[in-house]
Every structure is written in structure tokens, then in C-alpha cells.
Amino acid sequence: MTDLHREPSDIIAELEALRAADAPTHGGRVLSYVYDSGVAELDELAGAAARLVQPVNGLDPTTFTSVAAMEAGVVGFARRVFGGDDDVVGSVTSGGTESCLLAVKSARDAWRSARLGTPRVPRLVAPVTVHAAFHKAAHYFGLELDLVPVDPATGVPALADLEQRLGDDVALVVVSAPSYPFASLDPVGDVAAVTSARGIALHVDACIGGFALAFWPDRLPAWDFSVPGVTSLSADLHKYGYAPKGVSVLLTRGRDRQRHQYFATTGWPGYPVVNPTMTGSKPAGPLAAAWAIIEALGEPGFRDLTGRAARATAVLRERITAIEGLRVVGAPVGPLLAVATDDSLPAERRVDPHHWADAARASGWHLQLQPGLTQSDGTVLPHTTHLTVTPVTESVLPELTAALHEAADAVRGVPPVDGALVAAGLADALPGGAGALEAAAASGLDSESAAALLRAAGLLGDGGSGGGVSGGGGAGGALPDRMAPVLALVEALPGPLTERLLVELLARVVEPPRR
Ligand SMILES: Cc1ncc(COP(=O)(O)O)c(C=O)c1O
């Protein structure tokens, strides 16, 4: 009998105290990151299923045959609801990013194997609204990312702009159903017609919306495997599949195409390695949870939950549109919304969406701020605030819409934070002034200089490397009270500098305190 160093009950009590400081995962107050079905029974079931397979290693479905059975069940369900036939096969992955990474890796390897010996760098073409997971995939797997500008009013690219970029070096085109930033539904059918005519692979990233769109109450243009030229599709079960984090599905049309996803080697003295996904050993818990939820809900249950999210989205869209000074961007499809300032109004009647989000957060509603972006053609996508709507949102609509109205009233007429001013303030706080900032942007930063800049910006506490972010209080750091100035800085500073600073911030947030 091993003596335990601490009482399990004490440890759990400590964890409960830590959890109490988290943003609330249930109850609809956080409108991003979490997907609350509002059905406590589903969470219980997911927990019980995950617990049952806790010791299992998902690495080997021939040894742990429950993994094979559950994966076949999940992939079979996904294939059916996404209009796939028997030629569509798939894998369960750890999340949206892994599904996207693997879609790109498979397409790159298929492209290469058809052009043996080519020294060319393959291209990945996608609208600029494509999820950042594809930036990561291009970076990891050595593809050139070719982003097509979208119409700032709708968030959708012109087909001609996308078609113009197609060539023999394009390994993959990616479209979204819908996109995260604006909930825009890319023209999947039109794009598929031009990619399939050229024999180019087409991935539909339905990570966020897939399991909602498949059950959406309104008729939508075809966006899934019912479109012949779609070669792969990703959809996350840890979003509108209501499973705990760590589970997504990647479906591919054609076994031969899908086999490029695998890595296999017998070239070492250990067990033969055959991995369909990025990891080796892997948990079976998220898979078991997703499988159990699918079994419990069936298609009628998904339809019912989607109906709730859809109704809540329609009401929110209407109510936000009625708030003077704000507008919903484009024609969102699915349970997401992006909200921008209504710049048809005079400045004193406008509402800046970032101030609005900060004001809503002060009353306990967490909306997500998104930066503006200048596209390669010079057009500017507005800075917005994002709302992910879930089934539980329907039950909090009166409080939420009241809070959104009050937040708008509190900040109407307040001009957006001037990023250039914040950046200048930051430069002033540095020993070398503006020159130091420019030098930092040009030359890259070591971690101490990056931390000094973060402290000057008020984003990192002084107390050692693991110090909290200002205004948060508590270990590890929480967000500052106001995010609008942070986003203004993101918009104003050169991208590589902001990225370096954010890396430093995240790295320091999880660093143990210095001894
Ligand atoms: C469209 C889209 N693709 C990919 C992802 C990445 O998913 P994950 O965060 O599960 O890695 C997301 C996440 O929100 C998304 O919205």
C-alpha cells in the first residue's frame, strides 16, 4: 500500500477552488470556447463514459477493441449526417486543429506523390477568413499559404478571385462552413466545381459549425459531401457535438486519399508504429464521451438542440441589430455572430464593439473581441465582437439581451481605442523609445525584453516570471479588465512583434513561480 503524500479530498478541494476562478463553463455566460447543451444528463453520461475507458490507450484499437468500435460508430454517424457514402472514411482526432493539420498533411502528401521528385513548394489556397489552424498547418508542413481577400461586407470571397489562384502547385483549397470570424458560409458548391475540374483537393472546414449546420432548421446551400468535389471535411464533436474537449472528426472521400494521413514505420527496434493521427498514445475518454452522446441524442436529439441554438441566434441577431450603433456583419450562417460598429451613423451614435464587449464583461457576460485586418488588396475587415450561441443561450436570452443593450448604452459615442496612441505609450515606457519598439519589431526579442515590453503595457505583473496579468489577480494570470486596449495594440503593432509578445505572455502565465 503506497502512502499518499496528500489526502485526495484536500486535492479535490484545492482543484475546486481553482475551478471557481475559471470563467463559467455552463449557464451561457461565456459566448465562445464552451458549448453547453443545457442538458445536465449529457454531461453526466459523457463523464461516465470517459471514466470507463480512463486506463485505455487509444493508440492500438486492435488491443483495445472498444476504441475501434466507438471510432467506427462516430465516423459512421458523421459520414451519414454530412452526406457521405461508403467511399467516405475517417478518423477521430483530438480537436479541430488536429483535424485541419491532418487534412493539409494528407493533401500535401497526395499532391507530392502525384509529382514525384518535384522541388516545388505546394500552395494552400483559402479565403482570409479560414481558421488560423490552416496557418499553423502551412507552417508545420511547408506549404505556401495563399489567402484570398473576402468582401468586407459579407466575409465571402468572390469565386473569380479564388479561381484565379488555382494552378498545378495548389495542393489544397480550404473553405469554411461557416467561418469563425464572420460565420460566413463559403460558396462550397461553386468552389468545388472549379477545383474538381482541375483535379484539386477541396477541404470543408466545418469544425465549429458542422454538427449544427447538419441539423439546421433552415434550408442551406449544399456544403458537405453531397457536393461531389468535396474531398475532405472536418467537424468538431467538442463543439456542437457537446462532448468534452479533445474530440473531432476528419472525413476523407476515397480510401487511397485518406491513407496519406497515416504515418507508419517498422524502422526501429520497437513495436511497429502505425498512427492515423499526430499523437502516439492517446486517451479514449473524449472519443467515448462523444460516442455516448451521439448514441443518446441520435439525429432527433441533435435536431432539437440545434433548433434551440438556431432560435437563440435568430433572436440575438434581431436584438443586436436593433441596438443603435451596432450591426451584425454580413449574413451569418449557423450559431455564430460577428458584431461591428454601425459606421453609417455619426460618431456620437456609434458603439465600438470592443468597448461593448468590455462593458458586457463587467456585468458577467464574456464576448470575444476580434481584431480588424487589412487584406492583401488593401481592403479592411472591421474589428468585431464574436458570439458563439449554444442551446443553453435560449434559456438566458432575456438577461443576455438586457445586458447587451445596457453595455451599448454605457459606451455609445466612446471612440475606439487609438492603437497608435497605445503603441506610442508603450514605446515611451521603453528606454530606447519608439526606436526600441521598431528595433524590437525588426530584430525579434529575447524573452526578458519581451517580458519588459509586456510589463510596460501593463499586461504582465512585476512579481516574477509567473506573475499574473494585470487586473486579474490570482495565480497564472487572468485577462485584464479591459481588452479593448489590448486588441488595439494587436491591430497597431507589426504582426510578428505582437505574436512574439503573446508567446511570451502565454509562456509566462504557465511558468512556475521563481524560487
Ligand atoms: C472553423 C474552425 N476551424 C478550426 C478550429 C480549431 O478548432 P480547435 O480549437 O478545436 O483546435 C476552430 C475553432 O474554433 C474553428 O472555428
The ligand as a Gaussian input file, in Angstrom:
#p B3LYP/6-31G(d) Opt

LIG

0 1
 C      -13.696000      26.937000     -38.301000
 C      -12.751000      26.383000     -37.270000
 N      -11.769000      25.549000     -37.644000
 C      -10.887000      25.047000     -36.767000
 C      -10.960000      25.361000     -35.432000
 C       -9.916000      24.834000     -34.473000
 O      -10.526000      24.008000     -33.521000
 P       -9.842000      23.630000     -32.131000
 O       -9.871000      24.856000     -31.291000
 O      -10.740000      22.540000     -31.628000
 O       -8.468000      23.139000     -32.385000
 C      -11.974000      26.222000     -34.987000
 C      -12.079000      26.622000     -33.575000
 O      -12.869000      27.440000     -33.191000
 C      -12.891000      26.749000     -35.929000
 O      -13.852000      27.606000     -35.572000

